Amino acid sequence: MIVTLHRQNRTVEKRQEQQARRSSSSPSGLDGELTSIGFARLARSLSEVAAAVGAAPVTFRSPGRVGAGRAIRRNADGSATVAVRYRGRPAVAVAADMIEGIVQAAGKPAIGAAERDRLWGAAGEVLTGDCEQPGGDGGTRSGQVRHAA
């Protein structure tokens, strides 16, 4: 009984520390770490914008190669697969790799400054619109971005 109570107190203290770290983090999702759901939302949003600006079809996957933040594989049908590692990296770095993957897959002349701005705008909406808010249970409300401790 005493051992169980001691473990529960330690668990409660650990949760309180985690909540304190989350609440002291920046409210912006840019310095946070993406979850798998956040990565999927960002990929979907960027793919839609890329299609709207006329870029080659791009799909995203994770994790990327070990040691590499991003890798591009060109498929026989003209599309490209961009592999991006999102764990342990700031969300803005992941977004930059995803956008650069779209640019590289499309070729330099196909994506200009205006198109990049549209891609960054879409990424910004996803990252700042759905950032983590500390919940009462220590979890996240949106489940998209985890703030780095």
C-alpha positions as CSV (number, residue, x, y, z in Angstrom):
1,M,0.0,0.0,0.0
2,I,2.8,2.4,0.9
3,V,4.7,1.5,-2.3
4,T,1.7,2.1,-4.5
5,L,1.0,5.5,-2.9
6,H,4.6,6.5,-3.5
7,R,4.4,5.5,-7.2
8,Q,1.2,7.4,-7.6
9,N,2.7,10.6,-6.1
10,R,5.7,10.3,-8.4
11,T,3.4,9.9,-11.4
12,V,1.3,12.9,-10.4
13,E,4.5,15.0,-9.9
14,K,5.8,13.9,-13.3
15,R,2.5,14.9,-15.0
16,Q,2.6,18.3,-13.2
17,E,6.1,18.9,-14.5
18,Q,5.1,18.0,-18.0
19,Q,2.1,20.4,-17.9
20,A,4.3,23.2,-16.6
21,R,6.8,22.7,-19.4
22,R,4.0,22.7,-22.0
23,S,2.3,25.8,-20.6
24,S,5.7,27.7,-20.5
25,S,6.3,26.9,-24.1
26,S,5.6,29.3,-26.9
27,P,1.9,29.3,-28.0
28,S,3.1,29.1,-31.6
29,G,3.3,25.6,-33.2
30,L,6.5,26.6,-35.1
31,D,9.0,25.5,-32.5
32,G,7.0,22.4,-31.5
33,E,7.4,18.9,-32.7
34,L,4.8,17.4,-35.1
35,T,2.8,14.4,-34.2
36,S,1.9,11.8,-36.9
37,I,-1.5,13.5,-37.3
38,G,0.1,16.9,-37.7
39,F,2.5,15.5,-40.3
40,A,-0.5,14.1,-42.2
41,R,-2.4,17.4,-42.0
42,L,0.6,19.3,-43.2
43,A,1.2,16.8,-46.0
44,R,-2.4,17.0,-47.2
45,S,-2.5,20.8,-47.1
46,L,0.8,21.2,-49.0
47,S,-0.2,18.6,-51.6
48,E,-3.4,20.5,-52.3
49,V,-1.6,23.8,-52.7
50,A,1.1,22.1,-54.9
51,A,-1.6,20.7,-57.1
52,A,-3.2,24.2,-57.3
53,V,0.0,25.8,-58.4
54,G,0.6,23.2,-61.1
55,A,3.5,21.3,-59.4
56,A,4.1,17.6,-60.2
57,P,2.1,15.2,-57.9
58,V,4.0,14.7,-54.7
59,T,3.3,12.2,-51.9
60,F,4.9,12.3,-48.5
61,R,6.0,9.6,-46.1
62,S,7.9,9.3,-42.9
63,P,10.3,8.4,-41.5
64,G,13.0,9.4,-44.0
65,R,16.4,7.8,-44.2
66,V,18.5,7.6,-41.1
67,G,20.7,10.6,-40.9
68,A,18.8,12.5,-43.6
69,G,16.0,15.0,-42.9
70,R,14.6,14.6,-46.4
71,A,14.9,12.3,-49.4
72,I,13.2,12.4,-52.8
73,R,12.3,9.4,-54.9
74,R,11.0,9.9,-58.4
75,N,8.4,7.5,-59.6
76,A,7.9,6.1,-63.1
77,D,4.6,7.9,-63.6
78,G,6.2,11.3,-63.1
79,S,5.2,11.8,-59.5
80,A,7.6,12.0,-56.6
81,T,7.7,10.6,-53.1
82,V,9.3,12.9,-50.5
83,A,10.4,11.1,-47.3
84,V,10.7,13.5,-44.3
85,R,11.8,12.7,-40.8
86,Y,9.5,14.6,-38.4
87,R,10.4,13.1,-35.0
88,G,12.8,15.1,-32.9
89,R,12.7,18.1,-35.2
90,P,11.0,21.4,-35.0
91,A,7.8,21.7,-37.0
92,V,9.1,24.6,-39.1
93,A,12.1,22.5,-40.1
94,V,9.8,19.7,-41.2
95,A,7.6,22.1,-43.2
96,A,10.7,23.6,-44.9
97,D,11.9,20.1,-46.0
98,M,8.4,19.3,-47.3
99,I,8.2,22.5,-49.2
100,E,11.7,22.1,-50.6
101,G,10.8,18.6,-51.6
102,I,7.8,19.9,-53.6
103,V,10.1,22.5,-55.3
104,Q,12.8,19.9,-56.1
105,A,10.2,17.5,-57.5
106,A,8.6,20.2,-59.7
107,G,11.9,21.5,-61.0
108,K,13.4,25.0,-60.4
109,P,11.5,27.0,-63.1
110,A,8.1,25.5,-62.2
111,I,7.9,26.9,-58.6
112,G,8.5,30.7,-58.3
113,A,8.4,33.0,-55.3
114,A,4.6,33.4,-55.4
115,E,4.1,29.7,-55.4
116,R,6.5,29.3,-52.5
117,D,4.6,31.9,-50.6
118,R,1.4,30.0,-51.1
119,L,3.0,26.8,-49.8
120,W,4.4,28.6,-46.8
121,G,1.0,30.2,-46.1
122,A,-0.6,26.8,-46.1
123,A,2.1,25.4,-43.8
124,G,1.7,28.4,-41.5
125,E,-2.1,27.9,-41.2
126,V,-1.6,24.3,-40.3
127,L,1.2,24.9,-37.8
128,T,-0.2,27.9,-36.0
129,G,-3.9,27.1,-36.3
130,D,-3.7,23.7,-34.6
131,C,-0.9,24.0,-32.1
132,E,-1.0,22.1,-28.8
133,Q,-3.0,23.5,-26.0
134,P,-2.4,22.0,-22.5
135,G,-5.5,20.0,-21.5
136,G,-6.8,19.1,-18.1
137,D,-5.6,15.6,-18.5
138,G,-2.0,16.5,-19.6
139,G,-2.8,15.6,-23.2
140,T,-3.4,17.8,-26.2
141,R,-6.6,19.2,-27.6
142,S,-5.7,19.1,-31.2
143,G,-3.2,16.3,-31.1
144,Q,-1.1,17.9,-33.8
145,V,1.9,19.7,-32.4
146,R,3.9,18.8,-29.3
147,H,6.0,21.6,-27.8
148,A,9.6,20.6,-27.2
149,A,10.5,20.4,-23.5
